[in-house]
Amino acid sequence: MKIIIKTAKAPLPIGPYNQAVLSGNTLFISGQIPMNPETATLVVDDIKASTLQVMKNLEAILNEAGMTFENAVKTSIFLQDMNDFAQVNEVYGSFFQIETAPARETVQVGKLPLGVGVEISMIAVL
């Protein structure tokens, strides 16, 4: 059985997908981009601000499912430019304790939705 997780505190999907799906005790969160859900505008001032918005969007979805970043077991970070890695890593890392941080990969991609610089997806477990 799957349960669709949806919150107005994160951007609405821009395609035929949901913000997250809970299947059993596992939450699959779709890739989040730096869109402010209150204004429906992109946060693209700099990569740190973009990453912070992405993490806030992930947090809102986690919270809607009754979880926190402590429940995260896997993330995927997609970057437009791998030269942004250190700055993204700094902001991303501030949301986790190193001892319990999730597994992850970070890859550079050719293009991201709406031309943003960073997108992050997540898997979390109750």
C-alpha positions as CSV (number, residue, x, y, z in Angstrom):
1,M,0.0,0.0,0.0
2,K,1.2,3.5,-0.8
3,I,0.3,6.8,0.8
4,I,0.8,10.0,-1.0
5,I,2.5,12.7,1.1
6,K,1.6,16.3,0.1
7,T,2.2,19.6,1.9
8,A,1.7,23.2,0.9
9,K,5.0,23.9,2.8
10,A,7.0,22.5,-0.1
11,P,6.7,23.3,-3.9
12,L,3.9,21.6,-5.8
13,P,5.1,19.1,-8.4
14,I,5.7,20.5,-11.9
15,G,4.9,17.2,-13.6
16,P,3.0,13.9,-13.1
17,Y,4.6,12.9,-9.8
18,N,4.0,13.5,-6.1
19,Q,6.2,15.2,-3.5
20,A,6.6,11.9,-1.7
21,V,5.2,8.4,-1.4
22,L,5.2,6.4,1.8
23,S,5.3,2.7,1.2
24,G,5.3,0.6,4.4
25,N,7.8,2.4,6.6
26,T,9.8,3.9,3.8
27,L,9.4,7.4,2.4
28,F,10.5,8.2,-1.1
29,I,10.8,12.0,-1.6
30,S,11.0,13.3,-5.1
31,G,13.8,15.6,-6.1
32,Q,13.4,19.0,-4.6
33,I,14.6,22.2,-6.4
34,P,15.1,25.6,-4.8
35,M,11.6,26.9,-5.2
36,N,10.0,28.9,-2.3
37,P,6.6,27.4,-1.8
38,E,5.1,30.6,-0.4
39,T,6.0,32.7,-3.4
40,A,6.4,30.0,-6.1
41,T,9.7,31.7,-7.1
42,L,13.1,30.2,-7.5
43,V,15.8,30.9,-5.0
44,V,18.8,31.3,-7.3
45,D,20.7,34.1,-5.7
46,D,23.7,31.8,-5.0
47,I,24.2,28.1,-4.6
48,K,24.2,28.3,-0.8
49,A,20.8,30.0,-0.7
50,S,19.5,27.5,-3.3
51,T,20.7,24.6,-1.3
52,L,19.2,26.0,1.9
53,Q,15.8,26.3,0.2
54,V,16.0,22.7,-1.1
55,M,16.8,21.5,2.4
56,K,13.8,23.4,3.8
57,N,11.6,21.8,1.2
58,L,12.8,18.4,2.1
59,E,12.3,19.1,5.8
60,A,8.7,20.2,5.2
61,I,7.9,16.9,3.4
62,L,9.7,14.9,6.1
63,N,7.7,16.7,8.8
64,E,4.4,16.1,6.9
65,A,5.2,12.4,7.1
66,G,6.1,12.6,10.8
67,M,9.8,12.3,10.2
68,T,13.0,14.4,10.5
69,F,16.4,14.4,8.9
70,E,17.3,11.7,11.4
71,N,15.1,9.4,9.4
72,A,17.0,9.9,6.2
73,V,18.9,6.9,4.9
74,K,19.8,7.9,1.4
75,T,20.1,11.1,-0.6
76,S,21.0,12.0,-4.2
77,I,22.4,15.4,-5.0
78,F,22.3,16.6,-8.6
79,L,24.5,19.6,-9.4
80,Q,24.6,21.7,-12.6
81,D,28.2,22.5,-11.8
82,M,30.5,20.2,-9.7
83,N,32.5,23.3,-8.7
84,D,29.6,24.1,-6.4
85,F,30.2,20.9,-4.4
86,A,31.9,22.5,-1.4
87,Q,29.3,25.2,-0.9
88,V,26.4,22.7,-1.3
89,N,28.1,20.2,1.0
90,E,28.5,22.9,3.7
91,V,24.8,23.8,3.7
92,Y,23.6,20.2,3.3
93,G,26.0,19.0,6.1
94,S,24.5,21.5,8.6
95,F,21.3,19.5,8.6
96,F,22.9,16.2,9.7
97,Q,25.0,14.8,12.5
98,I,28.1,13.2,10.8
99,E,27.6,10.0,12.9
100,T,24.1,9.4,11.6
101,A,24.2,11.1,8.2
102,P,22.6,9.2,5.3
103,A,24.3,7.4,2.4
104,R,24.5,9.6,-0.7
105,E,25.9,10.3,-4.0
106,T,26.6,13.7,-5.7
107,V,26.6,13.9,-9.5
108,Q,27.0,16.7,-12.1
109,V,24.2,16.6,-14.6
110,G,23.7,18.3,-18.0
111,K,20.6,20.3,-17.0
112,L,18.1,20.5,-14.1
113,P,14.4,21.5,-14.1
114,L,13.8,25.2,-14.6
115,G,17.6,25.7,-15.0
116,V,18.4,25.5,-11.3
117,G,21.8,24.6,-9.9
118,V,20.9,21.9,-7.4
119,E,18.3,19.2,-6.8
120,I,18.2,16.7,-4.0
121,S,16.0,13.6,-3.6
122,M,15.8,11.5,-0.4
123,I,14.7,8.2,1.0
124,A,13.8,8.1,4.7
125,V,12.6,5.3,7.0
126,L,10.5,5.3,10.1
